Amino acid sequence: MAIAHETIARIGQPESEFLEYKAVLPPAATIAQLVCAFANTKGGAIVLGVVEDGTQITINGLSDEFRAVQITRKAIDLLSPTPIVNYDYVVHQSARLFVIDVPKSSVEVSLGGKVYLRTGDRTTLKQSVPVKALTDPGIEQLRKALAEDRKACTEARAKLLDHYESVFRILDDLAKLLYPKGSSVPTDDPEGKMLMRILFSSCADTFETFMSDLLYQIYLARPEALRSPAPVKVEDVLVCADMEEFISWYAKDKLKKLQRGSVKEFIADNKTIKALQVFAAKRIKEIDKILQIRHLYTHQNGVVDEKFRQHFPLTKLNEEYRMTLNEFLSHVEYLVQAVEAVDDAARKDFNLAVYS
């Protein structure tokens, strides 16, 4: 597909309303978001293989190992209605780049029901209604902090933050059920206790999903990180429709030890994550404890067993482990801080794309 001469002429200029650089291949959803924004504004182009760090623009090129065409097609399929998009490899300053050229659309384009716009060199969400503030001051304070985090993060982290905000709104809406006596007193209501267990478990589950999604983005950005002496069954490869699907499967498969509640074993088994050097012994221990609470809530309905007491020796066997709102928020905030650390390190080390 031919790329407009006007678009090629912009390569090397600073990022703008019409231009976005990515050092490596981002996930389909990130490309779709950018295409959506350009189509809804004045058009523009995404150029893969170029780095702008605020002081200089470096044209590195894009390796042949990247599946840019396949990922771009998947990105376009995520949009409704399907916009006109041209994409192809071009050679600029002896470097092979991949350019996605997006004309302005005559109709509004959306991604998952959301409409994005291009504002200067940023992609922004079109807000139809103002964000409603939450009633509980503790929840609202954490929600605001997460909203700030959302401005510069990977797609993996953005999905986690979106889920946590949804959980916060449920907590705020159901105060009379979940913490009727205040944020420092656990609820006595049977339905409230069950819902607290479900909500907390979902936050722990989403942390695990984040780690899998981040690995997927790293493998997509650096295909060489997939190289490993670990065996892979032929049947596991054959059930995947394409390379992107295999990378997604491989990232999820690397999560098994974390799902069994061992952060330490997960880090030891994943050199890519270990190399980021953000999981110190204390952080590993605290996340392990959070995952143990999730396990108790999911498999024991919150009733303390011997395994749980190994991590929480002050609890009593066969008694119900209940959580106050303050404890809930404290655990979630700890996970958010861990996510921020690994996400920021991965973005820096692997040049991962920012998801608005």
TORSE-466102 format. One record per residue: x, y, z of N, C-alpha, C in turn. Coordinates in pm, whole numbers, padded with zeros to 5 digits, always signed. Layout:
! TORSE-466102
XYZXYZXYZ ...
***
This chain:
! TORSE-466102
+00085-00119+00000+00000+00000+00000+00088+00124+00000 +00069+00212-00094+00155+00329-00110+00139+00426+00006 +00252+00475+00056+00253+00574+00163+00268+00712+00100 +00187+00807+00144+00189+00941+00086+00327+01006+00100 +00370+01077-00004+00499+01147-00002+00505+01246+00114 +00391+01309+00144+00383+01405+00255+00417+01339+00388 +00370+01214+00404+00397+01139+00527+00545+01104+00538 +00604+01055+00430+00746+01018+00430+00833+01140+00458 +00790+01257+00408+00866+01380+00429+00869+01422+00576 +00770+01378+00654+00763+01415+00797+00860+01334+00883 +00906+01219+00833+00994+01133+00914+01121+01209+00949 +01152+01212+01076+01268+01288+01124+01227+01415+01194 +01102+01460+01172+01050+01575+01244+01004+01533+01384 +00991+01626+01478+00942+01591+01612+00800+01536+01607 +00763+01455+01705+00625+01406+01714+00529+01523+01724 +00412+01505+01666+00317+01616+01657+00176+01562+01648 +00084+01651+01616-00056+01613+01595-00068+01512+01481 +00031+01513+01391+00025+01428+01272+00124+01311+01274 +00205+01300+01380+00314+01204+01376+00340+01140+01513 +00354+01006+01513+00386+00930+01635+00495+00829+01601 +00600+00826+01684+00708+00730+01667+00695+00616+01768 +00734+00496+01727+00747+00383+01818+00879+00314+01785 +00956+00286+01890+01087+00224+01868+01074+00081+01819 +00974+00011+01874+00953-00129+01839+00804-00151+01809 +00771-00274+01776+00632-00306+01742+00546-00314+01868 +00445-00227+01881+00356-00234+01997+00243-00335+01973 +00166-00369+02077+00052-00460+02059-00053-00400+01966 -00140-00486+01915-00244-00443+01821-00332-00334+01881 -00366-00347+02010-00456-00249+02074-00394-00111+02080 -00263-00102+02100-00195+00028+02104-00196+00092+01965 -00169+00013+01863-00175+00066+01726-00317+00110+01694 -00416+00029+01734-00556+00063+01706-00594+00195+01771 -00546+00216+01892-00576+00342+01963-00521+00462+01887 -00399+00451+01838-00337+00560+01763-00407+00584+01630 -00440+00475+01559-00512+00487+01432-00646+00556+01456 -00715+00516+01562-00844+00575+01598-00830+00726+01619 -00728+00766+01695-00707+00908+01725-00677+00989+01599 -00588+00939+01515-00555+01012+01392-00676+01021+01300 -00751+00910+01287-00868+00909+01198-00974+01008+01244 -00986+01026+01376-01089+01116+01430-01046+01261+01437 -00920+01288+01406-00872+01427+01415-00842+01479+01274 -00717+01484+01236-00683+01537+01104-00601+01439+01021 -00596+01313+01068-00511+01216+01001-00370+01223+01056 -00287+01126+01019-00149+01125+01067-00084+00991+01040 +00035+00973+01096+00110+00851+01067+00182+00800+01191 +00193+00667+01200+00270+00599+01303+00393+00541+01234 +00509+00572+01284+00633+00524+01224+00704+00433+01324 +00722+00307+01288+00788+00210+01374+00934+00197+01337 +01022+00203+01440+01165+00193+01417+01238+00323+01444 +01167+00418+01508+01225+00549+01538+01204+00580+01686 +01305+00639+01750+01299+00676+01891+01313+00827+01905 +01221+00888+01981+01235+01029+02018+01236+01036+02170 +01347+01081+02229+01358+01082+02375+01345+01221+02436 +01298+01316+02357+01282+01452+02408+01395+01545+02369 +01511+01487+02340+01627+01569+02302+01673+01541+02160 +01654+01416+02115+01696+01383+01979+01609+01272+01920 +01610+01264+01789+01535+01161+01717+01635+01064+01656 +01622+00935+01692+01714+00833+01643+01641+00735+01554 +01688+00719+01432+01626+00627+01337+01704+00496+01338 +01649+00396+01404+01716+00266+01419+01672+00165+01314 +01549+00177+01267+01492+00077+01178+01420-00031+01256 +01345-00115+01186+01266-00221+01248+01315-00355+01195 +01347-00446+01286+01399-00577+01249+01296-00658+01171 +01346-00746+01086+01258-00834+01008+01186-00935+01098 +01234-00950+01223+01171-01046+01315+01032-01000+01358 +01004-00871+01344+00874-00819+01385+00767-00854+01282 +00647-00882+01331+00534-00916+01244+00443-00794+01228 +00500-00688+01172+00430-00560+01167+00302-00564+01085 +00304-00632+00971+00185-00635+00885+00070-00707+00954 +00099-00823+01013-00006-00902+01080-00066-00826+01198 +00020-00763+01279-00027-00689+01396-00111-00569+01352 -00070-00502+01246-00145-00385+01197-00283-00427+01148 -00290-00539+01078-00421-00588+01031-00513-00618+01150 -00456-00679+01255-00537-00709+01373-00584-00579+01439 -00497-00479+01439-00532-00349+01497-00651-00287+01424 -00647-00290+01294-00755-00232+01213-00886-00306+01238 -00878-00437+01256-00998-00517+01281-01064-00483+01415 -00989-00419+01505-01045-00383+01637-01130-00256+01630 -01122-00184+01518-01188-00054+01508-01324-00063+01439 -01413+00027+01479-01547+00031+01421-01592+00176+01400 -01637+00209+01277-01624+00130+01155-01478+00122+01111 -01449+00031+01021-01310+00012+00976-01263+00134+00897 -01159+00202+00943-01111+00321+00872-01020+00284+00754 -00994+00379+00668-00898+00361+00560-00758+00375+00620 -00675+00277+00598-00538+00280+00652-00442+00223+00548 -00333+00294+00523-00227+00245+00435-00104+00212+00519 -00039+00101+00490+00079+00064+00568+00177-00012+00479 +00305+00013+00505+00409-00052+00425+00546-00021+00485 +00646-00097+00441+00784-00069+00479+00840+00039+00387 +00919+00129+00443+00989+00230+00363+01135+00234+00411 +01222+00280+00326+01363+00296+00363+01391+00444+00378 +01442+00481+00497+01473+00621+00524+01610+00627+00592 +01701+00703+00534+01839+00713+00585+01900+00574+00603 +01880+00490+00504+01933+00352+00499+01872+00259+00604 +01769+00306+00674+01702+00223+00775+01564+00181+00724 +01527+00055+00751+01397+00002+00709+01294+00031+00819 +01195+00112+00786+01091+00152+00880+00957+00097+00835 +00864+00087+00929+00728+00048+00895+00638+00167+00924 +00564+00210+00822+00481+00330+00835+00333+00294+00821 +00252+00345+00913+00106+00328+00908+00046+00465+00886 -00007+00486+00768-00057+00617+00725-00210+00620+00738 -00262+00715+00815-00406+00719+00847-00468+00849+00798 -00551+00845+00695-00623+00966+00653-00732+01001+00755 -00776+01126+00754-00887+01167+00839-01013+01093+00795 -01090+01043+00891-01212+00968+00861-01332+01062+00850 -01424+01029+00761-01546+01110+00746-01650+01076+00852 -01629+00964+00923-01719+00924+01032-01636+00896+01157 -01697+00906+01272-01625+00883+01398-01589+00736+01414 -01464+00710+01448-01413+00574+01465-01396+00546+01615 -01430+00425+01657-01419+00391+01799-01341+00261+01817 -01285+00246+01937-01211+00126+01977-01273+00074+02105 -01341-00039+02097-01406-00095+02215-01508-00001+02276 -01577+00076+02192-01678+00169+02241-01622+00304+02285 -01490+00320+02281-01426+00446+02322-01374+00520+02199 -01384+00653+02204-01339+00737+02093-01213+00811+02137 -01108+00803+02056-00982+00871+02088-00956+00983+01988 -00886+01087+02037-00854+01203+01956-00704+01232+01967 -00653+01309+01874-00513+01351+01878-00509+01496+01925 -00441+01522+02037-00426+01657+02091-00278+01688+02101 -00227+01769+02009-00084+01792+02003-00014+01660+01971 +00087+01623+02053+00156+01496+02029+00106+01387+02123 -00015+01407+02177-00072+01310+02270-00202+01252+02215 -00231+01128+02254-00359+01065+02222-00446+01073+02346 -00566+01126+02331-00653+01146+02446-00790+01082+02423 -00854+01046+02532-00987+00987+02526-01091+01097+02521 -01184+01085+02429-01294+01180+02420-01391+01152+02534 -01405+01247+02625-01491+01229+02742-01630+01281+02712 -01729+01190+02720-01867+01232+02695-01930+01291+02821 -01889+01238+02937-01940+01290+03066-01821+01303+03161 -01826+01401+03255-01717+01416+03352-01705+01292+03441 -01583+01263+03485-01561+01151+03575-01618+01183+03711 -01703+01097+03762-01768+01119+03891-01672+01091+04005 -01661+01188+04098-01577+01168+04216-01642+01066+04309 -01561+00992+04383-01612+00890+04474-01636+00950+04612 -01726+00887+04688-01768+00941+04818-01664+00919+04926 -01612+00796+04935-01515+00765+05040-01382+00832+05009 -01328+00912+05103-01204+00986+05075-01083+00895+05049 -01076+00782+05117-00964+00690+05097-00965+00629+04958 -01083+00588+04914-01095+00529+04780-01068+00634+04674 -01124+00755+04693-01107+00861+04594-00961+00904+04581 -00889+00909+04692-00748+00945+04689-00668+00846+04605 -00697+00717+04625-00625+00614+04549-00668+00616+04403 -00796+00642+04378-00844+00648+04239-00774+00760+04163 -00758+00876+04225-00691+00988+04161-00545+00955+04130 -00480+00886+04223-00340+00848+04202-00329+00754+04083 -00425+00662+04070-00425+00569+03957-00451+00642+03826 -00536+00744+03830-00565+00822+03710-00439+00892+03659 -00353+00938+03751-00226+00999+03712-00134+00894+03651 -00131+00774+03713-00049+00665+03660-00089+00629+03517 -00217+00643+03488-00273+00602+03358-00220+00686+03242 -00160+00802+03273-00116+00894+03169+00012+00850+03100 +00088+00761+03163+00214+00716+03103+00240+00572+03144 +00183+00479+03070+00198+00337+03107+00180+00250+02982 +00214+00122+02996+00191+00028+02888+00043-00010+02881 +00008-00077+02774-00130-00127+02763-00161-00225+02876 -00062-00307+02915-00082-00404+03022-00120-00335+03153 -00048-00230+03184-00076-00157+03309-00207-00079+03299 -00237-00025+03182-00363+00048+03164-00484-00042+03190 -00477-00167+03144-00587-00261+03166-00604-00290+03315 -00492-00304+03387-00500-00327+03531-00562-00207+03602 -00517-00087+03567-00568+00034+03632-00716+00054+03604 -00760+00022+03483-00902+00033+03449-00986-00063+03535 -00934-00185+03554-01006-00283+03637-01012-00235+03782 -00901-00184+03833-00899-00138+03972-00996-00021+03993 -01005+00068+03894-01100+00179+03909-01243+00127+03914 -01274+00025+03835-01409-00035+03839-01436-00096+03977 -01335-00161+04035-01349-00217+04169-01373-00106+04271 -01300+00005+04258-01317+00116+04351-01459+00171+04347 -01516+00178+04228-01652+00231+04216-01754+00137+04280 -01730+00007+04269-01818-00090+04336-01806-00074+04487 -01684-00062+04537-01662-00043+04680-01734+00083+04729 -01724+00188+04651-01785+00316+04691-01937+00309+04687 -01992+00242+04586-02138+00234+04571-02203+00146+04677 -02128+00045+04726-02187-00053+04818-02131-00040+04959 -02112+00084+05003-02055+00109+05136-02139+00046+05247 -02269+00052+05237-02356+00000+05343-02348-00152+05355 -02306-00216+05248-02294-00362+05249-02152-00407+05285 -02053-00334+05236-01914-00378+05247-01840-00324+05369 -01876-00205+05414-01813-00148+05535-01912-00054+05605 -02025-00110+05654-02131-00029+05715-02088+00043+05843 -01987-00010+05914-01942+00050+06040-01817+00135+06023 -01778+00159+05897-01661+00241+05872-01549+00164+05805 -01451+00236+05754-01344+00175+05674-01246+00091+05756 -01250+00102+05889-01156+00026+05974-01222-00094+06041 -01348-00123+06004-01422-00235+06065-01472-00328+05955 -01441-00458+05963-01490-00550+05859-01641-00570+05869 -01705-00596+05756-01850-00615+05754-01889-00749+05817 -02009-00751+05877-02065-00875+05932-02167-00937+05837 -02204-00861+05734-02306-00907+05641-02251-01023+05557 -02319-01138+05552-02270-01254+05475-02244-01221+05328 -02339-01148+05267-02321-01112+05127-02205-01013+05110 -02191-00923+05206-02083-00826+05202-01947-00894+05214 -01936-00992+05303-01810-01067+05319-01775-01142+05191 -01875-01204+05131-01851-01278+05007-01806-01184+04895 -01871-01068+04884-01836-00974+04778-01696-00916+04799 -01659-00891+04924-01523-00842+04953-01420-00945+04908 -01448-01072+04933-01356-01178+04891-01343-01182+04739 -01457-01169+04671-01457-01173+04524-01380-01054+04467 -01405-00935+04520-01340-00815+04469-01189-00818+04493 -01150-00863+04612-01007-00869+04642-00938-00972+04553 -01001-01086+04536-00943-01191+04451-00927-01142+04308 -01023-01064+04261-01015-01013+04124-00897-00917+04109 -00865-00841+04213-00749-00750+04207-00619-00829+04200 -00610-00938+04278-00490-01023+04273-00480-01093+04137 -00593-01141+04087-00595-01207+03955-00548-01110+03846 -00590-00985+03856-00555-00886+03755-00407-00852+03760 -00348-00859+03878-00202-00842+03889-00131-00951+03809 -00177-01075+03822-00118-01185+03746-00137-01164+03596 -00256-01120+03558-00284-01094+03417-00192-00985+03364 -00168-00883+03446-00075-00776+03407+00063-00832+03375 +00114-00921+03460+00246-00977+03438+00251-01055+03307 +00144-01130+03278+00137-01204+03152+00132-01109+03033 +00048-01006+03043+00035-00909+02934+00165-00832+02911 +00236-00802+03021+00363-00730+03006+00466-00817+02937 +00473-00944+02975+00564-01037+02908+00532-01045+02759 +00402-01048+02727+00360-01052+02587+00411-00930+02512 +00399-00812+02573+00446-00690+02508+00598-00691+02491 +00668-00744+02590+00813-00752+02580+00854-00847+02468 +00791-00963+02462+00823-01061+02358+00789-01006+02220 +00681-00929+02212+00640-00869+02085+00742-00764+02042 +00792-00687+02140+00887-00580+02111+01028-00634+02086 +01062-00743+02157+01195-00803+02143+01181-00953+02117 +01155-00992+01995+01135-01135+01964+01249-01223+02011 +01371-01167+02018+01486-01248+02060+01474-01293+02206 +01388-01224+02285+01367-01263+02424+01293-01396+02435 +01232-01438+02326+01162-01567+02324+01259-01685+02319 +01380-01660+02277+01476-01769+02262+01509-01829+02397 +01488-01961+02407+01507-02028+02536+01533-02176+02512 +01612-02239+02599+01634-02384+02586+01515-02466+02636 +01417-02398+02695+01300-02470+02747+01223-02535+02633 +01181-02662+02651+01109-02732+02544+00967-02679+02525 +00919-02683+02401+00782-02646+02367+00721-02759+02286 +00603-02803+02325+00537-02912+02253+00489-02866+02116 +00504-02952+02018+00459-02920+01882+00310-02889+01881 +00233-02964+01958+00087-02942+01961+00052-02804+02015 +00134-02751+02107+00110-02616+02159+00131-02511+02052 +00226-02537+01963+00252-02444+01853+00142-02453+01748 +00100-02574+01715+00004-02595+01607-00135-02539+01639 -00172-02532+01767-00306-02482+01801-00314-02330+01790 -00197-02264+01775-00196-02118+01761-00214-02080+01614 -00300-01984+01590-00332-01943+01453-00216-01869+01387 -00138-01795+01465-00027-01719+01409+00077-01694+01518 +00184-01623+01481+00294-01599+01574+00249-01516+01693 +00162-01418+01671+00116-01334+01781+00041-01417+01884 -00041-01510+01836-00116-01596+01927-00022-01687+02006 +00084-01735+01941+00181-01819+02011+00253-01739+02119 +00290-01615+02088+00356-01531+02188+00266-01508+02308 +00137-01486+02282+00041-01468+02391+00032-01595+02476 +00026-01712+02410+00021-01839+02483+00147-01858+02566 +00262-01828+02508+00390-01848+02576+00400-01760+02700 +00352-01634+02688+00355-01542+02802+00267-01593+02916 +00150-01646+02881+00060-01700+02984+00118-01826+03047 +00185-01907+02966+00245-02029+03018+00355-01999+03120 +00426-01888+03101+00532-01849+03193+00476-01805+03329 +00345-01792+03338+00281-01740+03459+00246-01851+03560 +00265-01975+03524+00216-02086+03606+00265-02082+03750 +00393-02052+03771+00446-02051+03907+00390-01936+03989 +00361-01824+03922+00299-01712+03993+00157-01748+04034 +00085-01819+03947-00051-01860+03978-00056-01960+04093 +00054-02032+04114+00061-02124+04229+00101-02051+04357 +00117-01920+04347+00143-01840+04467+00288-01819+04500 +00379-01848+04408+00521-01831+04437+00581-01723+04347 +00589-01603+04398+00649-01493+04322+00798-01519+04302 +00864-01573+04405+01007-01599+04399+01041-01696+04286 +00965-01804+04272+00990-01902+04166+00959-01842+04029 +00856-01759+04023+00821-01694+03897+00934-01604+03849 +00991-01524+03940+01101-01436+03904+01223-01517+03862 +01253-01622+03937+01369-01706+03905+01355-01772+03769 +01232-01802+03730+01206-01873+03604+01194-01778+03485 +01189-01647+03511+01171-01550+03404+01287-01450+03404 +01390-01482+03327+01509-01398+03323+01476-01257+03275 +01377-01246+03188+01339-01115+03134+01291-01023+03246 +01207-01075+03335+01155-00996+03446+01263-00978+03553 +01339-01082+03580+01445-01075+03681+01547-00966+03646 +01577-00953+03517+01677-00856+03473+01634-00711+03499 +01505-00688+03519+01456-00552+03546+01495-00506+03687 +01525-00601+03776+01574-00573+03912+01479-00485+03994 +01352-00517+03989+01254-00440+04068+01189-00524+04178 +01216-00655+04176+01153-00742+04276+01255-00783+04382 +01274-00694+04480+01361-00724+04593+01290-00824+04684 +01367-00881+04778+01313-00986+04865+01189-00940+04943 +01191-00817+04994+01077-00767+05070+00951-00758+04983 +00968-00707+04860+00853-00694+04770+00798-00831+04734 +00885-00926+04710+00841-01062+04678+00761-01120+04793 +00808-01100+04916+00740-01153+05034+00601-01092+05051 +00590-00962+05032+00461-00895+05050+00361-00936+04943 +00406-00950+04819+00314-00993+04713+00273-01138+04735 +00365-01219+04781+00332-01358+04816+00218-01362+04917 +00224-01276+05017+00120-01273+05121-00016-01232+05063 -00013-01136+04971-00137-01094+04905-00197-01208+04824 -00111-01282+04755-00159-01395+04675-00209-01509+04765 -00154-01521+04884-00202-01622+04979-00343-01587+05029 -00369-01458+05048-00505-01415+05085-00601-01449+04972 -00559-01419+04848-00643-01453+04733-00674-01602+04730 -00572-01684+04753-00590-01830+04752-00689-01871+04860 -00677-01813+04979-00768-01846+05089-00912-01807+05054 -00927-01689+04994-01061-01642+04959-01123-01723+04845 -01039-01767+04753-01089-01839+04636-01119-01986+04666 -01033-02050+04747-01044-02195+04766-01094-02237+04905 -01088-02144+05002-01129-02181+05138-01242-02093+05191 -01299-02009+05103-01404-01916+05146-01361-01831+05265 -01231-01805+05274-01180-01718+05379-01153-01786+05512 -01169-01918+05519-01147-01991+05645-01000-02029+05655 -00935-01986+05764-00791-02004+05782-00752-02150+05791 -00648-02190+05714-00593-02325+05721-00445-02316+05760 -00380-02430+05772-00242-02434+05818-00147-02361+05723 -00169-02377+05594-00083-02310+05496-00090-02159+05511 -00209-02108+05534-00227-01963+05548-00156-01913+05674 -00160-01992+05780-00098-01951+05906+00055-01943+05895 +00112-02012+05797+00257-02001+05777+00295-01859+05735 +00205-01793+05665+00228-01655+05621+00170-01553+05718 +00064-01593+05790-00001-01505+05886-00014-01580+06020 +00094-01589+06096+00095-01671+06218+00001-01623+06329 -00043-01498+06324-00131-01447+06428-00277-01486+06407 -00309-01541+06290-00447-01585+06264-00472-01719+06333 -00600-01751+06352-00638-01875+06421-00698-01975+06323 -00659-02099+06339-00705-02207+06252-00857-02217+06253 -00916-02231+06133-01061-02250+06112-01145-02126+06139 -01079-02015+06170-01154-01890+06185-01160-01818+06051 -01258-01732+06036-01276-01658+05911-01180-01539+05907 -01110-01526+05795-01020-01411+05777-01096-01301+05704 -01128-01196+05779-01205-01085+05722-01114-00963+05701 -01152-00880+05608-01070-00766+05571-01148-00636+05579 -01086-00533+05637-01148-00402+05639-01124-00332+05505 -01195-00224+05481-01173-00146+05358-01030-00091+05357 -00984-00042+05472-00848+00015+05478-00743-00090+05441 -00761-00213+05491-00668-00321+05458-00675-00355+05310 -00795-00359+05257-00816-00386+05114-00739-00285+05031 -00758-00155+05061-00693-00050+04983-00542-00053+04999 -00494-00086+05119-00351-00093+05144-00285-00203+05058 -00349-00319+05050-00296-00429+04969-00298-00392+04820 -00406-00331+04775-00418-00293+04635-00314-00187+04600 -00295-00092+04691-00195+00012+04667-00055-00048+04655 -00027-00151+04734+00103-00217+04727+00122-00283+04590 +00017-00348+04542+00024-00409+04409+00045-00302+04301 -00024-00189+04316-00011-00079+04219+00133-00028+04216 +00195-00016+04333+00334+00031+04339+00430-00068+04272 +00405-00198+04294+00487-00300+04230+00470-00297+04078 +00345-00280+04035+00315-00271+03892+00383-00150+03830 +00379-00038+03900+00444+00084+03850+00594+00062+03831 +00657-00003+03929+00802-00025+03923+00841-00113+03805 +00772-00226+03788+00809-00318+03680+00769-00261+03544 +00658-00190+03539+00612-00131+03413+00707-00022+03365 +00747+00066+03456+00839+00174+03419+00974+00118+03375 +01023+00016+03446+01151-00045+03410+01143-00113+03274 +01032-00182+03247+01016-00251+03119+01003-00152+03003 +00930-00044+03026+00917+00058+02921+01053+00117+02885 +01135+00140+02988+01267+00199+02964+01361+00100+02897 +01365-00024+02948+01461-00121+02896+01424-00176+02759 +01293-00185+02730+01249-00247+02605+01181-00150+02510 +01182-00019+02545+01119+00084+02461+00973+00050+02431 +00899+00003+02532+00760-00034+02512+00674+00089+02488 +00571+00071+02408+00484+00184+02372+00398+00227+02489 +00372+00358+02496+00281+00413+02596+00139+00402+02545 +00048+00359+02634-00093+00344+02599-00169+00454+02674 -00241+00538+02602-00309+00653+02664-00433+00612+02739 
***
